[in-house]
Amino acid sequence: MSLIGASSIIIPIPYTIIIFLIAKQYDPTLLAIAGGTGAALGEFTGYILGFYGQKILSEERRRKMKFMVKLFGRYGPLAIFIFALTPLPDDLLFIPLGILRYKPIKVFIPAILGKILMIYLLAYFGRIGADIILLIFGEGNMWIGMTITTVLLAIILIMLFRIDWEKIFEKYAAKRGEN
């Protein structure tokens, strides 16, 4: 379920609700390992889309985007972990990482750790109070989430292609050199 749910790019498949509901019958640790691994693998749909979609970019755009990888630098794994752990839309990060050809292992390890922890928390709290959470948030918010994710994805991709990452990197490098 997590693999399929996380594989969807624009239309969210609410596998987390299913985790809440089945958490009463299953061990949260086993759910976390199985669900987290499936979700991390599913997120690679966005990465692969970006990886192969990168071919449609001009050579100049690709060159400028390489500087983004340098800016992503050492905080990249932390950002991936946070996006995987939280309800932030992962595809907003995984697609650009694929475009940038960020090393898959550097994407997968923090993604699997974040997803395992996320699923564990979902399963644990689902075991305690799935009914309460469903009453508070309801299932009717799916279209709102899908719309927000689509708009954010479009904004991020537009920014990714419009920003001159080379200039930003040069400013950053110059600033670091002054200190």
C-alpha positions in Angstrom: 0.0 0.0 0.0 2.8 2.4 0.9 4.7 1.6 -2.3 1.6 2.4 -4.5 0.6 5.4 -2.4 4.0 7.0 -2.5 4.4 6.2 -6.2 1.6 8.6 -7.1 3.0 11.9 -8.2 0.1 14.4 -8.5 -2.9 12.5 -7.2 -2.3 11.5 -3.6 -3.3 8.1 -2.5 -3.9 8.3 1.2 -2.0 5.2 2.4 -1.4 6.8 5.7 -5.1 6.5 6.6 -4.8 2.8 5.9 -1.8 2.6 8.2 -3.9 4.3 10.9 -6.8 1.8 10.4 -4.7 -1.4 10.3 -2.4 -0.4 13.1 -4.8 -1.9 15.7 -4.2 -5.4 14.2 -0.5 -5.3 13.4 2.8 -4.6 15.2 3.8 -1.0 14.7 7.5 -1.9 14.2 6.7 -4.4 11.4 4.3 -1.9 9.8 7.0 0.7 10.0 9.7 -1.5 8.3 7.4 -2.8 5.6 5.5 0.5 5.0 8.5 2.7 5.3 10.5 0.7 2.8 7.6 0.6 0.4 7.0 4.4 0.7 10.7 5.1 0.2 10.8 3.0 -2.9 7.6 4.6 -4.1 9.1 8.0 -3.8 11.7 7.1 -6.4 8.9 7.4 -9.0 9.4 11.2 -8.7 13.2 10.8 -8.7 13.1 8.6 -11.9 10.7 11.1 -13.6 13.1 13.9 -12.9 16.1 11.8 -13.9 14.8 10.9 -17.3 12.9 14.2 -17.7 16.2 16.0 -17.4 16.9 15.1 -21.0 14.4 17.7 -22.2 16.3 20.5 -20.6 18.7 22.6 -22.5 22.4 22.2 -21.9 22.6 25.6 -20.4 19.8 24.8 -17.9 21.5 21.6 -16.9 24.8 23.4 -16.3 23.1 26.0 -14.2 21.2 23.4 -12.2 24.4 21.6 -11.3 25.2 24.5 -9.0 22.0 23.8 -7.1 23.5 20.4 -6.2 26.5 22.2 -4.7 24.1 24.5 -2.7 22.2 21.4 -1.5 25.5 20.2 -0.2 25.7 18.7 3.3 22.1 19.7 4.3 20.6 17.6 1.5 20.2 14.4 3.5 18.6 16.3 6.3 16.1 18.0 4.0 15.3 14.6 2.4 14.8 13.1 5.9 12.5 15.9 7.0 10.4 15.7 3.7 10.1 11.9 4.2 9.2 12.2 7.8 6.6 15.0 7.6 3.5 15.5 5.5 5.5 17.8 3.2 5.0 16.7 -0.5 8.1 14.6 -1.2 7.7 14.9 -4.9 8.6 18.6 -4.6 12.0 17.4 -3.6 12.5 14.1 -5.3 11.7 15.3 -8.9 14.4 18.1 -8.7 16.9 15.7 -7.1 16.3 13.3 -10.1 16.8 16.2 -12.5 20.0 17.1 -10.8 21.1 13.5 -10.8 21.7 13.6 -7.1 23.3 10.3 -6.0 20.5 7.8 -5.5 22.0 6.3 -2.3 22.2 9.8 -0.8 18.5 10.1 -1.5 17.4 6.6 -0.5 19.0 6.3 2.9 17.5 9.5 4.5 14.2 8.7 2.6 13.9 5.2 4.0 14.9 6.4 7.5 12.3 9.2 7.4 9.6 7.0 6.0 10.2 4.2 8.5 10.0 6.7 11.4 6.9 8.3 9.8 5.1 5.0 9.4 6.1 3.9 12.9 4.6 7.1 14.4 1.5 6.7 12.3 1.1 3.1 13.3 1.8 3.8 17.0 -0.7 6.7 17.2 -3.1 4.8 14.9 -3.1 2.1 17.4 -4.0 4.6 20.1 -6.5 6.7 18.4 -7.2 6.2 14.7 -10.9 6.9 15.2 -10.2 10.2 16.9 -7.8 11.4 14.2 -10.3 10.5 11.4 -13.0 12.4 13.2 -10.8 15.5 13.5 -9.4 15.6 10.0 -11.9 13.6 8.0 -11.4 12.0 4.6 -12.9 15.0 2.7 -9.6 17.0 2.6 -8.0 14.8 -0.1 -8.9 17.3 -2.9 -7.5 20.2 -1.0 -4.2 18.3 -0.4 -4.0 17.3 -4.1 -4.6 20.9 -5.3 -2.0 22.4 -2.9 0.5 19.7 -3.9 0.0 20.4 -7.6 0.4 24.2 -7.2 3.5 23.8 -5.0 5.0 21.3 -7.4 4.5 23.8 -10.3 5.9 26.7 -8.3 9.0 24.7 -7.3 9.7 23.4 -10.8 9.3 26.9 -12.3 11.7 28.3 -9.6 14.1 25.4 -10.3 14.2 26.3 -14.0 14.2 30.1 -13.7 16.7 30.6 -10.9 20.3 31.1 -12.1 21.9 28.6 -9.6 25.4 29.5 -11.0 25.1 33.1 -9.8 23.7 32.0 -6.4 26.6 29.6 -6.0 29.1 32.2 -7.0 27.7 34.6 -4.4 27.7 31.9 -1.7 31.3 30.9 -2.6 32.4 34.5 -2.5 30.8 35.0 0.8 32.3 31.9 2.3 35.7 33.0 1.0 35.4 36.3 2.8 34.9 34.7 6.2 
